[in-house]
């Protein structure tokens, strides 16, 4: 009996850890996300990747003095692509959480553009 209780506790802890690592939420079962919200979250991940690449290009230019304008230009093109996909997506969003996430992403894009000027 004691072994069964320990096994159940271990399984519950493992499930909580897995869900926390994959979704960032400490829940026993992950909350289902709408397809719209997943699309917006994917765009947020793309923006985070673009920010990271821009930072790497800036560091490379600062450290080595190399011309990294093509890297920075590629990042700006990625941001424009993300912004275009977000505009198209916003036109058809119906889920309230997705609409809020899209507004947050729009603000993040604006802040990023202002930060790099």
PDB file as gemmi writes it, atoms N, CA and C in Angstrom:
CRYST1    1.000    1.000    1.000  90.00  90.00  90.00 P 1                      
ATOM      1  N   UNK A   1       0.824  -1.194   0.000  1.00  0.00           N  
ATOM      2  CA  UNK A   1       0.000   0.000   0.000  1.00  0.00           C  
ATOM      3  C   UNK A   1       0.867   1.257   0.000  1.00  0.00           C  
ATOM      4  N   UNK A   2       1.911   1.237   0.805  1.00  0.00           N  
ATOM      5  CA  UNK A   2       2.802   2.374   0.901  1.00  0.00           C  
ATOM      6  C   UNK A   2       3.484   2.633  -0.446  1.00  0.00           C  
ATOM      7  N   UNK A   3       3.859   1.571  -1.143  1.00  0.00           N  
ATOM      8  CA  UNK A   3       4.502   1.707  -2.453  1.00  0.00           C  
ATOM      9  C   UNK A   3       3.568   2.326  -3.488  1.00  0.00           C  
ATOM     10  N   UNK A   4       2.299   1.985  -3.411  1.00  0.00           N  
ATOM     11  CA  UNK A   4       1.313   2.527  -4.352  1.00  0.00           C  
ATOM     12  C   UNK A   4       1.145   4.025  -4.124  1.00  0.00           C  
ATOM     13  N   UNK A   5       1.075   4.442  -2.876  1.00  0.00           N  
ATOM     14  CA  UNK A   5       0.937   5.865  -2.546  1.00  0.00           C  
ATOM     15  C   UNK A   5       2.168   6.633  -3.030  1.00  0.00           C  
ATOM     16  N   UNK A   6       3.341   6.071  -2.796  1.00  0.00           N  
ATOM     17  CA  UNK A   6       4.579   6.715  -3.256  1.00  0.00           C  
ATOM     18  C   UNK A   6       4.592   6.820  -4.774  1.00  0.00           C  
ATOM     19  N   UNK A   7       4.169   5.767  -5.452  1.00  0.00           N  
ATOM     20  CA  UNK A   7       4.121   5.782  -6.914  1.00  0.00           C  
ATOM     21  C   UNK A   7       3.161   6.858  -7.425  1.00  0.00           C  
ATOM     22  N   UNK A   8       2.021   6.981  -6.796  1.00  0.00           N  
ATOM     23  CA  UNK A   8       1.037   7.994  -7.196  1.00  0.00           C  
ATOM     24  C   UNK A   8       1.609   9.394  -6.983  1.00  0.00           C  
ATOM     25  N   UNK A   9       2.257   9.609  -5.861  1.00  0.00           N  
ATOM     26  CA  UNK A   9       2.856  10.919  -5.578  1.00  0.00           C  
ATOM     27  C   UNK A   9       3.937  11.240  -6.605  1.00  0.00           C  
ATOM     28  N   UNK A  10       4.769  10.286  -6.934  1.00  0.00           N  
ATOM     29  CA  UNK A  10       5.829  10.491  -7.922  1.00  0.00           C  
ATOM     30  C   UNK A  10       5.232  10.812  -9.290  1.00  0.00           C  
ATOM     31  N   UNK A  11       4.187  10.106  -9.682  1.00  0.00           N  
ATOM     32  CA  UNK A  11       3.542  10.359 -10.970  1.00  0.00           C  
ATOM     33  C   UNK A  11       2.930  11.760 -11.000  1.00  0.00           C  
ATOM     34  N   UNK A  12       2.279  12.163  -9.926  1.00  0.00           N  
ATOM     35  CA  UNK A  12       1.668  13.494  -9.865  1.00  0.00           C  
ATOM     36  C   UNK A  12       2.743  14.577  -9.946  1.00  0.00           C  
ATOM     37  N   UNK A  13       3.831  14.404  -9.207  1.00  0.00           N  
ATOM     38  CA  UNK A  13       4.922  15.382  -9.244  1.00  0.00           C  
ATOM     39  C   UNK A  13       5.540  15.440 -10.633  1.00  0.00           C  
ATOM     40  N   UNK A  14       5.732  14.288 -11.258  1.00  0.00           N  
ATOM     41  CA  UNK A  14       6.291  14.257 -12.617  1.00  0.00           C  
ATOM     42  C   UNK A  14       5.362  14.952 -13.606  1.00  0.00           C  
ATOM     43  N   UNK A  15       4.065  14.736 -13.468  1.00  0.00           N  
ATOM     44  CA  UNK A  15       3.092  15.383 -14.356  1.00  0.00           C  
ATOM     45  C   UNK A  15       3.093  16.892 -14.150  1.00  0.00           C  
ATOM     46  N   UNK A  16       3.143  17.330 -12.901  1.00  0.00           N  
ATOM     47  CA  UNK A  16       3.210  18.765 -12.622  1.00  0.00           C  
ATOM     48  C   UNK A  16       4.479  19.377 -13.209  1.00  0.00           C  
ATOM     49  N   UNK A  17       5.604  18.697 -13.040  1.00  0.00           N  
ATOM     50  CA  UNK A  17       6.871  19.216 -13.563  1.00  0.00           C  
ATOM     51  C   UNK A  17       6.835  19.286 -15.084  1.00  0.00           C  
ATOM     52  N   UNK A  18       6.331  18.241 -15.725  1.00  0.00           N  
ATOM     53  CA  UNK A  18       6.257  18.238 -17.185  1.00  0.00           C  
ATOM     54  C   UNK A  18       5.373  19.375 -17.684  1.00  0.00           C  
ATOM     55  N   UNK A  19       4.201  19.541 -17.083  1.00  0.00           N  
ATOM     56  CA  UNK A  19       3.294  20.602 -17.514  1.00  0.00           C  
ATOM     57  C   UNK A  19       3.881  21.979 -17.261  1.00  0.00           C  
ATOM     58  N   UNK A  20       4.608  22.137 -16.160  1.00  0.00           N  
ATOM     59  CA  UNK A  20       5.231  23.431 -15.875  1.00  0.00           C  
ATOM     60  C   UNK A  20       6.323  23.741 -16.899  1.00  0.00           C  
ATOM     61  N   UNK A  21       7.116  22.752 -17.243  1.00  0.00           N  
ATOM     62  CA  UNK A  21       8.201  22.972 -18.200  1.00  0.00           C  
ATOM     63  C   UNK A  21       7.689  23.212 -19.611  1.00  0.00           C  
ATOM     64  N   UNK A  22       6.604  22.585 -19.992  1.00  0.00           N  
ATOM     65  CA  UNK A  22       6.103  22.734 -21.360  1.00  0.00           C  
ATOM     66  C   UNK A  22       5.154  23.905 -21.540  1.00  0.00           C  
ATOM     67  N   UNK A  23       4.380  24.230 -20.500  1.00  0.00           N  
ATOM     68  CA  UNK A  23       3.398  25.305 -20.652  1.00  0.00           C  
ATOM     69  C   UNK A  23       3.675  26.514 -19.785  1.00  0.00           C  
ATOM     70  N   UNK A  24       4.530  26.368 -18.775  1.00  0.00           N  
ATOM     71  CA  UNK A  24       4.797  27.474 -17.866  1.00  0.00           C  
ATOM     72  C   UNK A  24       3.738  27.627 -16.793  1.00  0.00           C  
ATOM     73  N   UNK A  25       2.803  26.688 -16.737  1.00  0.00           N  
ATOM     74  CA  UNK A  25       1.737  26.735 -15.742  1.00  0.00           C  
ATOM     75  C   UNK A  25       1.887  25.541 -14.813  1.00  0.00           C  
ATOM     76  N   UNK A  26       1.698  25.775 -13.541  1.00  0.00           N  
ATOM     77  CA  UNK A  26       1.783  24.707 -12.558  1.00  0.00           C  
ATOM     78  C   UNK A  26       0.384  24.128 -12.375  1.00  0.00           C  
ATOM     79  N   UNK A  27       0.032  23.195 -13.255  1.00  0.00           N  
ATOM     80  CA  UNK A  27      -1.289  22.575 -13.239  1.00  0.00           C  
ATOM     81  C   UNK A  27      -1.118  21.076 -13.421  1.00  0.00           C  
ATOM     82  N   UNK A  28      -2.067  20.341 -12.890  1.00  0.00           N  
ATOM     83  CA  UNK A  28      -2.022  18.893 -13.052  1.00  0.00           C  
ATOM     84  C   UNK A  28      -2.287  18.522 -14.506  1.00  0.00           C  
ATOM     85  N   UNK A  29      -3.281  19.142 -15.085  1.00  0.00           N  
ATOM     86  CA  UNK A  29      -3.585  18.943 -16.503  1.00  0.00           C  
ATOM     87  C   UNK A  29      -3.480  20.292 -17.195  1.00  0.00           C  
ATOM     88  N   UNK A  30      -2.797  20.332 -18.335  1.00  0.00           N  
ATOM     89  CA  UNK A  30      -2.645  21.627 -19.009  1.00  0.00           C  
ATOM     90  C   UNK A  30      -3.981  22.131 -19.538  1.00  0.00           C  
ATOM     91  N   UNK A  31      -4.107  23.450 -19.516  1.00  0.00           N  
ATOM     92  CA  UNK A  31      -5.309  24.081 -20.029  1.00  0.00           C  
ATOM     93  C   UNK A  31      -5.272  24.026 -21.542  1.00  0.00           C  
ATOM     94  N   UNK A  32      -6.362  23.630 -22.135  1.00  0.00           N  
ATOM     95  CA  UNK A  32      -6.420  23.576 -23.588  1.00  0.00           C  
ATOM     96  C   UNK A  32      -6.385  24.979 -24.169  1.00  0.00           C  
ATOM     97  N   UNK A  33      -5.549  25.177 -25.158  1.00  0.00           N  
ATOM     98  CA  UNK A  33      -5.439  26.482 -25.796  1.00  0.00           C  
ATOM     99  C   UNK A  33      -6.082  26.405 -27.172  1.00  0.00           C  
ATOM    100  N   UNK A  34      -6.759  27.465 -27.532  1.00  0.00           N  
ATOM    101  CA  UNK A  34      -7.397  27.493 -28.832  1.00  0.00           C  
ATOM    102  C   UNK A  34      -6.335  27.564 -29.926  1.00  0.00           C  
ATOM    103  N   UNK A  35      -6.725  27.191 -31.114  1.00  0.00           N  
ATOM    104  CA  UNK A  35      -5.801  27.243 -32.250  1.00  0.00           C  
ATOM    105  C   UNK A  35      -5.353  28.683 -32.496  1.00  0.00           C  
ATOM    106  N   UNK A  36      -6.262  29.624 -32.302  1.00  0.00           N  
ATOM    107  CA  UNK A  36      -5.922  31.035 -32.493  1.00  0.00           C  
ATOM    108  C   UNK A  36      -4.840  31.465 -31.505  1.00  0.00           C  
ATOM    109  N   UNK A  37      -5.004  31.092 -30.244  1.00  0.00           N  
ATOM    110  CA  UNK A  37      -4.029  31.466 -29.230  1.00  0.00           C  
ATOM    111  C   UNK A  37      -2.677  30.818 -29.517  1.00  0.00           C  
ATOM    112  N   UNK A  38      -2.700  29.567 -29.965  1.00  0.00           N  
ATOM    113  CA  UNK A  38      -1.437  28.900 -30.303  1.00  0.00           C  
ATOM    114  C   UNK A  38      -0.724  29.623 -31.440  1.00  0.00           C  
ATOM    115  N   UNK A  39      -1.481  30.111 -32.418  1.00  0.00           N  
ATOM    116  CA  UNK A  39      -0.868  30.860 -33.521  1.00  0.00           C  
ATOM    117  C   UNK A  39      -0.205  32.138 -33.013  1.00  0.00           C  
ATOM    118  N   UNK A  40      -0.896  32.855 -32.138  1.00  0.00           N  
ATOM    119  CA  UNK A  40      -0.335  34.095 -31.589  1.00  0.00           C  
ATOM    120  C   UNK A  40       0.909  33.775 -30.755  1.00  0.00           C  
ATOM    121  N   UNK A  41       0.843  32.713 -29.964  1.00  0.00           N  
ATOM    122  CA  UNK A  41       1.997  32.333 -29.150  1.00  0.00           C  
ATOM    123  C   UNK A  41       3.184  31.928 -30.021  1.00  0.00           C  
ATOM    124  N   UNK A  42       2.913  31.297 -31.156  1.00  0.00           N  
ATOM    125  CA  UNK A  42       3.997  30.963 -32.093  1.00  0.00           C  
ATOM    126  C   UNK A  42       4.640  32.229 -32.645  1.00  0.00           C  
ATOM    127  N   UNK A  43       3.823  33.234 -32.932  1.00  0.00           N  
ATOM    128  CA  UNK A  43       4.373  34.505 -33.405  1.00  0.00           C  
ATOM    129  C   UNK A  43       5.203  35.175 -32.313  1.00  0.00           C  
ATOM    130  N   UNK A  44       4.771  35.037 -31.053  1.00  0.00           N  
ATOM    131  CA  UNK A  44       5.557  35.591 -29.945  1.00  0.00           C  
ATOM    132  C   UNK A  44       6.914  34.895 -29.850  1.00  0.00           C  
ATOM    133  N   UNK A  45       6.926  33.592 -30.053  1.00  0.00           N  
ATOM    134  CA  UNK A  45       8.196  32.854 -30.035  1.00  0.00           C  
ATOM    135  C   UNK A  45       9.087  33.312 -31.186  1.00  0.00           C  
ATOM    136  N   UNK A  46       8.481  33.536 -32.359  1.00  0.00           N  
ATOM    137  CA  UNK A  46       9.250  34.023 -33.502  1.00  0.00           C  
ATOM    138  C   UNK A  46       9.866  35.388 -33.205  1.00  0.00           C  
ATOM    139  N   UNK A  47       9.101  36.254 -32.548  1.00  0.00           N  
ATOM    140  CA  UNK A  47       9.622  37.577 -32.191  1.00  0.00           C  
ATOM    141  C   UNK A  47      10.758  37.447 -31.177  1.00  0.00           C  
ATOM    142  N   UNK A  48      10.612  36.557 -30.221  1.00  0.00           N  
ATOM    143  CA  UNK A  48      11.684  36.356 -29.236  1.00  0.00           C  
ATOM    144  C   UNK A  48      12.959  35.865 -29.927  1.00  0.00           C  
ATOM    145  N   UNK A  49      12.809  34.995 -30.907  1.00  0.00           N  
ATOM    146  CA  UNK A  49      13.960  34.512 -31.668  1.00  0.00           C  
ATOM    147  C   UNK A  49      14.596  35.657 -32.445  1.00  0.00           C  
ATOM    148  N   UNK A  50      13.774  36.491 -33.059  1.00  0.00           N  
ATOM    149  CA  UNK A  50      14.297  37.637 -33.812  1.00  0.00           C  
ATOM    150  C   UNK A  50      15.040  38.597 -32.892  1.00  0.00           C  
ATOM    151  N   UNK A  51      14.494  38.845 -31.712  1.00  0.00           N  
ATOM    152  CA  UNK A  51      15.175  39.724 -30.747  1.00  0.00           C  
ATOM    153  C   UNK A  51      16.542  39.156 -30.373  1.00  0.00           C  
ATOM    154  N   UNK A  52      16.581  37.857 -30.149  1.00  0.00           N  
ATOM    155  CA  UNK A  52      17.833  37.211 -29.775  1.00  0.00           C  
ATOM    156  C   UNK A  52      18.854  37.324 -30.920  1.00  0.00           C  
ATOM    157  N   UNK A  53      18.407  37.106 -32.141  1.00  0.00           N  
ATOM    158  CA  UNK A  53      19.305  37.205 -33.286  1.00  0.00           C  
ATOM    159  C   UNK A  53      19.820  38.625 -33.469  1.00  0.00           C  
ATOM    160  N   UNK A  54      18.966  39.609 -33.230  1.00  0.00           N  
ATOM    161  CA  UNK A  54      19.395  40.998 -33.337  1.00  0.00           C  
ATOM    162  C   UNK A  54      20.449  41.315 -32.282  1.00  0.00           C  
ATOM    163  N   UNK A  55      20.220  40.816 -31.079  1.00  0.00           N  
ATOM    164  CA  UNK A  55      21.197  41.019 -30.014  1.00  0.00           C  
ATOM    165  C   UNK A  55      22.535  40.377 -30.337  1.00  0.00           C  
ATOM    166  N   UNK A  56      22.492  39.196 -30.931  1.00  0.00           N  
ATOM    167  CA  UNK A  56      23.733  38.520 -31.321  1.00  0.00           C  
ATOM    168  C   UNK A  56      24.456  39.302 -32.412  1.00  0.00           C  
ATOM    169  N   UNK A  57      23.708  39.832 -33.369  1.00  0.00           N  
ATOM    170  CA  UNK A  57      24.327  40.620 -34.437  1.00  0.00           C  
ATOM    171  C   UNK A  57      24.959  41.881 -33.866  1.00  0.00           C  
ATOM    172  N   UNK A  58      24.280  42.525 -32.928  1.00  0.00           N  
ATOM    173  CA  UNK A  58      24.823  43.744 -32.314  1.00  0.00           C  
ATOM    174  C   UNK A  58      26.086  43.438 -31.518  1.00  0.00           C  
ATOM    175  N   UNK A  59      26.078  42.329 -30.790  1.00  0.00           N  
ATOM    176  CA  UNK A  59      27.275  41.950 -30.026  1.00  0.00           C  
ATOM    177  C   UNK A  59      28.429  41.614 -30.952  1.00  0.00           C  
ATOM    178  N   UNK A  60      28.131  40.907 -32.041  1.00  0.00           N  
ATOM    179  CA  UNK A  60      29.187  40.541 -32.993  1.00  0.00           C  
ATOM    180  C   UNK A  60      29.795  41.786 -33.620  1.00  0.00           C  
ATOM    181  N   UNK A  61      28.969  42.762 -33.905  1.00  0.00           N  
ATOM    182  CA  UNK A  61      29.470  44.006 -34.493  1.00  0.00           C  
ATOM    183  C   UNK A  61      30.317  44.767 -33.479  1.00  0.00           C  
ATOM    184  N   UNK A  62      29.892  44.739 -32.233  1.00  0.00           N  
ATOM    185  CA  UNK A  62      30.624  45.471 -31.205  1.00  0.00           C  
ATOM    186  C   UNK A  62      31.948  44.822 -30.840  1.00  0.00           C  
ATOM    187  N   UNK A  63      31.959  43.506 -30.814  1.00  0.00           N  
ATOM    188  CA  UNK A  63      33.164  42.792 -30.396  1.00  0.00           C  
ATOM    189  C   UNK A  63      34.192  42.727 -31.512  1.00  0.00           C  
ATOM    190  N   UNK A  64      33.757  42.336 -32.693  1.00  0.00           N  
ATOM    191  CA  UNK A  64      34.718  42.096 -33.770  1.00  0.00           C  
ATOM    192  C   UNK A  64      34.833  43.262 -34.740  1.00  0.00           C  
ATOM    193  N   UNK A  65      33.870  44.147 -34.713  1.00  0.00           N  
ATOM    194  CA  UNK A  65      33.896  45.266 -35.647  1.00  0.00           C  
ATOM    195  C   UNK A  65      33.475  44.860 -37.047  1.00  0.00           C  
ATOM    196  N   UNK A  66      32.951  43.655 -37.193  1.00  0.00           N  
ATOM    197  CA  UNK A  66      32.511  43.184 -38.502  1.00  0.00           C  
ATOM    198  C   UNK A  66      31.210  43.866 -38.907  1.00  0.00           C  
ATOM    199  N   UNK A  67      30.981  43.893 -40.201  1.00  0.00           N  
ATOM    200  CA  UNK A  67      29.746  44.455 -40.734  1.00  0.00           C  
ATOM    201  C   UNK A  67      28.641  43.409 -40.589  1.00  0.00           C  
ATOM    202  N   UNK A  68      27.693  43.660 -39.706  1.00  0.00           N  
ATOM    203  CA  UNK A  68      26.597  42.712 -39.484  1.00  0.00           C  
ATOM    204  C   UNK A  68      25.264  43.303 -39.924  1.00  0.00           C  
ATOM    205  N   UNK A  69      25.318  44.247 -40.862  1.00  0.00           N  
ATOM    206  CA  UNK A  69      24.070  44.878 -41.305  1.00  0.00           C  
ATOM    207  C   UNK A  69      23.153  43.874 -41.980  1.00  0.00           C  
ATOM    208  N   UNK A  70      23.722  42.870 -42.644  1.00  0.00           N  
ATOM    209  CA  UNK A  70      22.864  41.872 -43.299  1.00  0.00           C  
ATOM    210  C   UNK A  70      22.129  41.041 -42.258  1.00  0.00           C  
ATOM    211  N   UNK A  71      22.789  40.742 -41.130  1.00  0.00           N  
ATOM    212  CA  UNK A  71      22.124  40.006 -40.055  1.00  0.00           C  
ATOM    213  C   UNK A  71      20.994  40.833 -39.463  1.00  0.00           C  
ATOM    214  N   UNK A  72      21.279  42.095 -39.199  1.00  0.00           N  
ATOM    215  CA  UNK A  72      20.261  42.977 -38.631  1.00  0.00           C  
ATOM    216  C   UNK A  72      19.120  43.180 -39.624  1.00  0.00           C  
ATOM    217  N   UNK A  73      19.455  43.287 -40.886  1.00  0.00           N  
ATOM    218  CA  UNK A  73      18.432  43.452 -41.913  1.00  0.00           C  
ATOM    219  C   UNK A  73      17.533  42.223 -41.996  1.00  0.00           C  
ATOM    220  N   UNK A  74      18.125  41.041 -41.867  1.00  0.00           N  
ATOM    221  CA  UNK A  74      17.338  39.809 -41.889  1.00  0.00           C  
ATOM    222  C   UNK A  74      16.374  39.767 -40.705  1.00  0.00           C  
ATOM    223  N   UNK A  75      16.829  40.230 -39.558  1.00  0.00           N  
ATOM    224  CA  UNK A  75      15.965  40.262 -38.370  1.00  0.00           C  
ATOM    225  C   UNK A  75      14.812  41.231 -38.593  1.00  0.00           C  
ATOM    226  N   UNK A  76      15.102  42.390 -39.148  1.00  0.00           N  
ATOM    227  CA  UNK A  76      14.034  43.364 -39.406  1.00  0.00           C  
ATOM    228  C   UNK A  76      13.025  42.815 -40.408  1.00  0.00           C  
ATOM    229  N   UNK A  77      13.500  42.066 -41.394  1.00  0.00           N  
ATOM    230  CA  UNK A  77      12.585  41.416 -42.335  1.00  0.00           C  
ATOM    231  C   UNK A  77      11.714  40.385 -41.623  1.00  0.00           C  
ATOM    232  N   UNK A  78      12.309  39.653 -40.677  1.00  0.00           N  
ATOM    233  CA  UNK A  78      11.532  38.693 -39.891  1.00  0.00           C  
ATOM    234  C   UNK A  78      10.462  39.404 -39.071  1.00  0.00           C  
ATOM    235  N   UNK A  79      10.820  40.525 -38.482  1.00  0.00           N  
ATOM    236  CA  UNK A  79       9.851  41.280 -37.680  1.00  0.00           C  
ATOM    237  C   UNK A  79       8.719  41.795 -38.567  1.00  0.00           C  
ATOM    238  N   UNK A  80       9.050  42.250 -39.762  1.00  0.00           N  
ATOM    239  CA  UNK A  80       8.004  42.691 -40.690  1.00  0.00           C  
ATOM    240  C   UNK A  80       7.085  41.533 -41.067  1.00  0.00           C  
ATOM    241  N   UNK A  81       7.675  40.360 -41.270  1.00  0.00           N  
ATOM    242  CA  UNK A  81       6.876  39.174 -41.604  1.00  0.00           C  
ATOM    243  C   UNK A  81       5.954  38.819 -40.446  1.00  0.00           C  
ATOM    244  N   UNK A  82       6.476  38.861 -39.225  1.00  0.00           N  
ATOM    245  CA  UNK A  82       5.676  38.568 -38.036  1.00  0.00           C  
ATOM    246  C   UNK A  82       4.545  39.577 -37.909  1.00  0.00           C  
ATOM    247  N   UNK A  83       4.874  40.841 -38.142  1.00  0.00           N  
ATOM    248  CA  UNK A  83       3.858  41.903 -38.044  1.00  0.00           C  
ATOM    249  C   UNK A  83       2.754  41.704 -39.091  1.00  0.00           C  
ATOM    250  N   UNK A  84       3.132  41.328 -40.288  1.00  0.00           N  
ATOM    251  CA  UNK A  84       2.137  41.071 -41.336  1.00  0.00           C  
ATOM    252  C   UNK A  84       1.249  39.883 -41.003  1.00  0.00           C  
ATOM    253  N   UNK A  85       1.854  38.816 -40.502  1.00  0.00           N  
ATOM    254  CA  UNK A  85       1.067  37.644 -40.112  1.00  0.00           C  
ATOM    255  C   UNK A  85       0.144  37.980 -38.953  1.00  0.00           C  
ATOM    256  N   UNK A  86       0.622  38.823 -38.038  1.00  0.00           N  
ATOM    257  CA  UNK A  86      -0.212  39.217 -36.900  1.00  0.00           C  
ATOM    258  C   UNK A  86      -1.410  40.041 -37.365  1.00  0.00           C  
ATOM    259  N   UNK A  87      -1.186  40.971 -38.290  1.00  0.00           N  
ATOM    260  CA  UNK A  87      -2.303  41.774 -38.814  1.00  0.00           C  
ATOM    261  C   UNK A  87      -3.355  40.882 -39.461  1.00  0.00           C  
ATOM    262  N   UNK A  88      -2.900  39.925 -40.269  1.00  0.00           N  
ATOM    263  CA  UNK A  88      -3.837  39.014 -40.931  1.00  0.00           C  
ATOM    264  C   UNK A  88      -4.573  38.152 -39.904  1.00  0.00           C  
ATOM    265  N   UNK A  89      -3.864  37.737 -38.882  1.00  0.00           N  
ATOM    266  CA  UNK A  89      -4.462  36.892 -37.851  1.00  0.00           C  
ATOM    267  C   UNK A  89      -5.458  37.671 -37.008  1.00  0.00           C  
ATOM    268  N   UNK A  90      -5.118  38.930 -36.673  1.00  0.00           N  
ATOM    269  CA  UNK A  90      -6.005  39.749 -35.841  1.00  0.00           C  
ATOM    270  C   UNK A  90      -7.371  39.947 -36.486  1.00  0.00           C  
ATOM    271  N   UNK A  91      -7.395  39.978 -37.808  1.00  0.00           N  
ATOM    272  CA  UNK A  91      -8.657  40.214 -38.508  1.00  0.00           C  
ATOM    273  C   UNK A  91      -9.656  39.080 -38.293  1.00  0.00           C  
ATOM    274  N   UNK A  92      -9.158  37.900 -37.953  1.00  0.00           N  
ATOM    275  CA  UNK A  92     -10.070  36.766 -37.803  1.00  0.00           C  
ATOM    276  C   UNK A  92     -10.095  36.172 -36.395  1.00  0.00           C  
ATOM    277  N   UNK A  93      -9.496  36.850 -35.429  1.00  0.00           N  
ATOM    278  CA  UNK A  93      -9.492  36.332 -34.062  1.00  0.00           C  
ATOM    279  C   UNK A  93     -10.860  36.486 -33.415  1.00  0.00           C  
ATOM    280  N   UNK A  94     -11.265  35.438 -32.694  1.00  0.00           N  
ATOM    281  CA  UNK A  94     -12.524  35.481 -31.956  1.00  0.00           C  
ATOM    282  C   UNK A  94     -12.322  35.162 -30.483  1.00  0.00           C  
ATOM    283  N   UNK A  95     -11.295  34.388 -30.162  1.00  0.00           N  
ATOM    284  CA  UNK A  95     -11.015  33.998 -28.788  1.00  0.00           C  
ATOM    285  C   UNK A  95     -10.477  35.200 -28.007  1.00  0.00           C  
ATOM    286  N   UNK A  96     -11.064  35.457 -26.843  1.00  0.00           N  
ATOM    287  CA  UNK A  96     -10.698  36.633 -26.045  1.00  0.00           C  
ATOM    288  C   UNK A  96      -9.227  36.599 -25.617  1.00  0.00           C  
ATOM    289  N   UNK A  97      -8.745  35.436 -25.200  1.00  0.00           N  
ATOM    290  CA  UNK A  97      -7.346  35.321 -24.788  1.00  0.00           C  
ATOM    291  C   UNK A  97      -6.417  35.560 -25.974  1.00  0.00           C  
ATOM    292  N   UNK A  98      -6.808  35.090 -27.129  1.00  0.00           N  
ATOM    293  CA  UNK A  98      -5.989  35.280 -28.327  1.00  0.00           C  
ATOM    294  C   UNK A  98      -5.958  36.749 -28.720  1.00  0.00           C  
ATOM    295  N   UNK A  99      -7.080  37.440 -28.601  1.00  0.00           N  
ATOM    296  CA  UNK A  99      -7.136  38.869 -28.921  1.00  0.00           C  
ATOM    297  C   UNK A  99      -6.216  39.645 -27.976  1.00  0.00           C  
ATOM    298  N   UNK A 100      -6.247  39.299 -26.688  1.00  0.00           N  
ATOM    299  CA  UNK A 100      -5.384  39.974 -25.716  1.00  0.00           C  
ATOM    300  C   UNK A 100      -3.914  39.671 -25.993  1.00  0.00           C  
ATOM    301  N   UNK A 101      -3.608  38.415 -26.307  1.00  0.00           N  
ATOM    302  CA  UNK A 101      -2.227  38.038 -26.610  1.00  0.00           C  
ATOM    303  C   UNK A 101      -1.743  38.752 -27.867  1.00  0.00           C  
ATOM    304  N   UNK A 102      -2.622  38.928 -28.848  1.00  0.00           N  
ATOM    305  CA  UNK A 102      -2.260  39.640 -30.071  1.00  0.00           C  
ATOM    306  C   UNK A 102      -1.971  41.108 -29.774  1.00  0.00           C  
ATOM    307  N   UNK A 103      -2.766  41.714 -28.907  1.00  0.00           N  
ATOM    308  CA  UNK A 103      -2.524  43.106 -28.528  1.00  0.00           C  
ATOM    309  C   UNK A 103      -1.189  43.234 -27.795  1.00  0.00           C  
ATOM    310  N   UNK A 104      -0.897  42.277 -26.927  1.00  0.00           N  
ATOM    311  CA  UNK A 104       0.387  42.284 -26.219  1.00  0.00           C  
ATOM    312  C   UNK A 104       1.547  42.132 -27.200  1.00  0.00           C  
ATOM    313  N   UNK A 105       1.377  41.257 -28.188  1.00  0.00           N  
ATOM    314  CA  UNK A 105       2.424  41.047 -29.180  1.00  0.00           C  
ATOM    315  C   UNK A 105       2.641  42.299 -30.020  1.00  0.00           C  
ATOM    316  N   UNK A 106       1.563  42.972 -30.360  1.00  0.00           N  
ATOM    317  CA  UNK A 106       1.676  44.226 -31.106  1.00  0.00           C  
ATOM    318  C   UNK A 106       2.492  45.254 -30.323  1.00  0.00           C  
ATOM    319  N   UNK A 107       2.216  45.334 -29.029  1.00  0.00           N  
ATOM    320  CA  UNK A 107       2.956  46.248 -28.164  1.00  0.00           C  
ATOM    321  C   UNK A 107       4.434  45.850 -28.096  1.00  0.00           C  
ATOM    322  N   UNK A 108       4.719  44.553 -28.004  1.00  0.00           N  
ATOM    323  CA  UNK A 108       6.104  44.079 -27.970  1.00  0.00           C  
ATOM    324  C   UNK A 108       6.843  44.431 -29.254  1.00  0.00           C  
ATOM    325  N   UNK A 109       6.169  44.282 -30.387  1.00  0.00           N  
ATOM    326  CA  UNK A 109       6.788  44.612 -31.672  1.00  0.00           C  
ATOM    327  C   UNK A 109       7.104  46.099 -31.724  1.00  0.00           C  
ATOM    328  N   UNK A 110       6.165  46.919 -31.283  1.00  0.00           N  
ATOM    329  CA  UNK A 110       6.364  48.364 -31.278  1.00  0.00           C  
ATOM    330  C   UNK A 110       7.540  48.737 -30.384  1.00  0.00           C  
ATOM    331  N   UNK A 111       7.606  48.133 -29.197  1.00  0.00           N  
ATOM    332  CA  UNK A 111       8.708  48.417 -28.268  1.00  0.00           C  
ATOM    333  C   UNK A 111      10.053  47.988 -28.873  1.00  0.00           C  
ATOM    334  N   UNK A 112      10.064  46.843 -29.554  1.00  0.00           N  
ATOM    335  CA  UNK A 112      11.290  46.362 -30.166  1.00  0.00           C  
ATOM    336  C   UNK A 112      11.755  47.318 -31.255  1.00  0.00           C  
ATOM    337  N   UNK A 113      10.821  47.762 -32.091  1.00  0.00           N  
ATOM    338  CA  UNK A 113      11.163  48.699 -33.159  1.00  0.00           C  
ATOM    339  C   UNK A 113      11.715  50.010 -32.587  1.00  0.00           C  
ATOM    340  N   UNK A 114      11.118  50.493 -31.504  1.00  0.00           N  
ATOM    341  CA  UNK A 114      11.603  51.725 -30.878  1.00  0.00           C  
ATOM    342  C   UNK A 114      12.974  51.530 -30.240  1.00  0.00           C  
ATOM    343  N   UNK A 115      13.195  50.346 -29.691  1.00  0.00           N  
ATOM    344  CA  UNK A 115      14.474  50.073 -29.016  1.00  0.00           C  
ATOM    345  C   UNK A 115      15.641  50.002 -29.991  1.00  0.00           C  
ATOM    346  N   UNK A 116      15.382  49.601 -31.221  1.00  0.00           N  
ATOM    347  CA  UNK A 116      16.490  49.436 -32.165  1.00  0.00           C  
ATOM    348  C   UNK A 116      16.752  50.691 -32.994  1.00  0.00           C  
ATOM    349  N   UNK A 117      15.964  51.708 -32.810  1.00  0.00           N  
ATOM    350  CA  UNK A 117      16.178  52.956 -33.561  1.00  0.00           C  
ATOM    351  C   UNK A 117      17.231  53.789 -32.941  1.00  0.00           C  
TER     352      UNK A 117                                                      
END                                                                             
